[in-house]
């Protein structure tokens, strides 16, 4: 599972207090890139308030399709068989 922001794309967000500032990097698809433990904990605690969602990772070889280029195979007609009497 990965964190994805609802609106933000391709940016960096500083989080943390005076003593430690961590940077959340968001890629062009809205996914958080390489979160450390601190970033993961902060996002999990505040996700619903700051626009993050937990989403499943797509498989590496999975391709996204709009459905327009896909063709459905027509079902072959079944041949009726006659049984011997």
N, C-alpha and C positions, 0 to 999 in steps of 0.2 A: 504494500500500500504506500502511496505517495501523497504528499500534500500538494494541493493545487489552489491557486487563488482565483476567485470568481472573476475579477476584472483586470488585475495588474498583469502586465506582460513585460518581459525583457528589462528588468530593473533590479536594483539592490536596495534593501531596507535595513538600516541599522536598528538593532534592538539591544536592550540592556540598560544598565544604570551607569553611574559615574565611574565605577571601578572596572567594569568589563563591558565592552561593546562588541556585539557579534553582528555579522552581516548575513542577512538572508538574501540569497541570490535566486531570482525568479527568471526562468528561461522564456523563450518566445511563445511557448505553449501554456505558460502559467504555472508550471511545475517548479517546486523548490529543488534547487540543485545542491546535492551533498550536505544535508543538514547535520550539524553536530548534535550531541545530546541536549545541550542547553536550548538550541533553536527548536528542536523537536518537542521538548517539554513545554516551552513557551507557547508554541503554536497549538499544541494539543489542549492546553489550558484555556486559551483565548480564541480558538478557531472560529466559533460561531459569531463572535463580536468583531473580528478583524477580517472576515471574508475568506477564510480558508476552508477547504473541504478535503476529506480523506477519500482518495479515489484509487481504484485498482490499477496496477501497472499493465499496459498492454504488452502482449508477448513480443519478443524482439523481432520475430519474423512475421508478425501480424500486420497486414496492410489495411489501411482504412479505405473504404469504397463508398462512393455516393450512391451506388446501386444502379446508376445509369448504364454502366458498361457491362454489368453482369447479365448473362443470359441464362434463362432457366431452361433446363432440359425438359422437353415434353415427355410425358409418360408414354411408354410403348403400349399399344393396345394389346390386351391379353387375348390369346387365342383360346377359343372354346374347344374343349376336348370332349370327344364323344367316347363314352364307355361302351364296351361290348355288352350285348344283351345275352 
